[in-house]
Amino acid sequence: MLTSKIRLPPNSTNTPEDILSSSLHILYPDDLCNQHGEPGSQVIYTSSQFGDIELRLADPQGEEQRLLFSHYLWNAGVLLAELLGNDGVDEIDENAGGGPLGKKWSVKGERVLELGAGTGLGGIISVFAGAERVVITDYPAPEILSNISTNISKNIPSVLKPHVSVQGHEWGTLAGTFSTTHKGVFTRILAADCLWMPWQHRKLVLSMLHFLSMDENARVYVVAGFHTGRAKVAAFFDVVLDEGLEVELVQERDAEGGEREWMREMEGEGITERKRWLVVAALRRKRQ
């Protein structure tokens, strides 16, 4: 289960509220915890491939920054880390709308960009998984970017640090130095739990298109939860098609590894059930 991959560090400064929050899945097993930690606290993600990764969560100071919710580790980020950390050898059930078996999510040898990174977990795992280059980005607030840098310093060994960097990027803002010098550079783009703001969908997709390589094998990997509603996730895929990307594969996964077909709507689905499921998708440039 995804939640079993997360724990609090020993002798940490986490408050009793943090400890209670991390234990809710035990106390209330039907109500899955889909977010982990509190602003300024620490959590440990355990990768079956790379061991323990200790992550500090940001403590945004401004109201605008706090509304981005980058100060939590979400289950979508955990699932993305699991997919990437297994060297991409993660089977997608063709009967669940996911395409051929053995579909790879590997980042080995790829140039990786993480958008809306939060803790930077996806980018950190990409470094360990052999990416040629990784740029981890989030909203250009100093406390958010410095927190990602701290997580890199804490977890990435010196020999691998030349492969990773941190950059501020506001979705859809494509005229700055970073954007202009990195147009079409990245062969893998990652986005975990970035779909809950419909008013940002077009900007997010424009950034994906701008940075995505023209290589026919370049892909965008998206994982998102349904805790804010299916309609918001479905709206994102509509924008994807309108702006020039297409969905190569898409399916749903629950926290225990179950799979099913992606559904835009599900009648009678309550919040408790929605929190257990995530959408997993691979996007590519629209082909003629």
N, C-alpha and C positions, 0 to 999 in steps of 0.2 A: 504494500500500500504506500502511496506517495507520502502520507503523513508520517509513516514510520522512518522515512529518510531524514527527518528533521528532529533535532533535539537541542536543548540548551546546553551551553558549555559548562563544565564544572567550575565552581568557585567564581561564577560570573557575577556581574553587577545587575543582572536581571531582577526585576521587582517581583513580589508575590503575584501581582497581576499577570506578569509575563509567564510565570510558571503555571498559573491556572489556565491561561490562554493556550499554552502548549499542551495541556492535558485534557482539553475539552473532548477530544476525539475518544478518549478512554472513558470519561464520565458519561458522555452522550454519544455512543457509537453511531446512532442513526443521523446525527447532525454533524456532518464532516466539517472539520476546520479547513478552510480554504486559504487562509492567510496566516502567516507566522511572524512572531516577534512584535515589537513595539518600537516607536522612534527612539533611536540611540541605543537599542539593545543589540544583543548578538545571538545568532543561531548557528548551528552546525548542520551542514548538509553532508550526508555520507554517500559517496559514490562507490558503486561496486567495483569500478575500474581504477579510481584515483584516490580513494580513501576519504578522509575527513577534510572538508573545506569550511573554514570558519568565516562567517560573514557578519560584518557589522551593518546595521540598518541605519540609513540616513536619519537625521533629525532636522527636517526643513524648518526654517524660521518664519518664512512668509506664508500668508494664507494661500496665495496662489500656488506656491510650491507644495504645500501640504495637501492641496486638493488633487495633486497628481498621484498621490498614494504610492510614491516610490519608497516610502519608509516601511514597507512590508515585503516579505518574500511570499509570493503567491504560488499556488499549486501549479499554475501554468508554467512558471519558471522552473519548478522542480521537474515537471514532466519533460520540458525541453532539454534540461540537463541530462535526464535519463536517456532520451533519444540520442543526443549527441555523444554522451559518455559511453554508449554501447558500440561506438565506432560506426554508428549508423546502421548496424545490422539488426534492424528492428522490423519484424514482419508486419506488413499491412494486409489485413484480410480483404481479398478481392470481393468477397461477398458482403463486406460492410461499406462498399463504395470507395475503397481506398486504392484500387489499382492492383498491380501485380504483386505477388508475394516476394518478400526479400527486398522491397524498396529501400534504398539506402538513404540515410540522412547523414552520411559521413561529411566531415569538414576537413579531413586530412588533406594537406597540400592546398587548401582553398584560402582565398582572401575573404575574411569574414567581417561583417559589420553588424553590430547589435544595436537596435533602435529601442529607445525607452527602457534602458537596461535595468534600472532600479539598483539592485545589489551588484550587477555585473556577472551573475552566476553563469549565464549562457556563454558569455565571452571567455570567462575563466576556464570553463570546461573545454571550450574550443581550442584554447592554447594547449591544454594537456592532451587533447585528441589529435594534435599534430597539424593544426592550421598553419599555413605559411605566414599569415599576418592577421591580426585581430585588432579592430578598432571598436571600443565600447563607448556608446554614446547615450546621453540622456539630456533632459532639459538643462540649459546652461545656467544653473544655479550653483554657486561655489560649494555649498554644503553637500549637494548631491554628487557633484563630480569628485570632490575630495574624498567622499566616502567610498566611491568606486576605486579610486587610487589606493586608498588604505586596504581594501580587500585584495587588490592585485599584489600590493607589497607583502601582505601577510601570507598569501597562498602560492604565488608564482615564484619558483626558484630563479635565482639570478641568471642562470643560463638560458632561461626561456623569456625573460622580461623584454629583450629586444623585439620580441614578436608581438607585443601588445602595447596599446596606448589608449588614452582616454580623451574624449573630445566632446565638447558641448554641441548639441544640435537640436534646434527647434524644428519640428516637422514642417515641411513645406517651405522653409527658408533656405533658398538654394543659391543665393548670390554671394555668400561669404567665401573667404579663402578656402576653408576646408571643403565646402561643397563644390566649388569650381575646380579645385585640383583633384577631386576624387570622383568626378562624374564617370560612371561606367566602370569603376575599378573593382567592385566586389562581386565574387562569384557565389557567395552565400550571404544572405541577409536574414537576421533573426529578429523576431518580435514576439514576446511573451506577455500576454494580458495587456495588450495595447488597444483593444477594440471597444472599450466601454464608453468612449466619448464619441458619439456619432458626428458631432460637429468638427472632429479632427480627422475623420476617415480619409477625406480627400487629400489633406495635407500629408497624412501618413503614407498613402499610396504614391503620391508624387515624389516623396523622398525615396521610397522603394524603387520606383522607376528610374529616378535620377542616378542613384548609386549602383544599380544592378548592372553587371557586365552584359555586353551583347552576346557573350558566349552562349550557345544554345543549351549548354548544361548548367547555366547559372540558375539558382533557385532562391526563392524567399520561403523561409520556414516560419509558420505562424501557429502559435498555440494560445488558446484563450478559454477562460471559464465562462459559464452562463449565469453567474451569480447576479449580474445586473440585467438579465433578461436575454432571451434568444433573439429578439427583434434587433437589438443593437449589433449582434454578431452577424446576422443575416444581411443587415444594411451594409456592412463592410464589404461583403462579397459582391454586392451589387456595384459598389464603387470600383472594386477591383476590375470588373468586366468593362465598366464604362471608360476607365482611364487607360486601358491597354495591357493589363495583365490577364492571365487566365488561371483557372484552378486545375492543376494537374491531378491532385488527389485531395480528398477531404473525408474525414470520418470523425466519430466521437469515441472518446475513451473515458472510462471512469477511473477513480483513484485506485482501484484494485486491479487494473489492467484489462477490464472488460471492454469489448469493442461493439459498436453498432453503426448503422448508417447515419450520416449527418441529416438532421431534420431541421428545417427552418422554424417549424412550429411543432409543439407537442401539447395537445389538449390535456388539461388537468394536471400538468406538471407543477408541483409546488417548489418553493425555494429550497427546501431540504434536499429534494431530489436533484434539482438543477445544480446545486453546489458540488455534487459528486461527479459531474461530467464536464469534459472539456472538448473543444473542437481542435483538431489537428489537421493542418493543411500545408501543402506545398504549392507554391505559385511559380509561374514562369512568364516570360514575355509572351504576349499573344502571337500565335503563329498564323501566317497567312494561309 
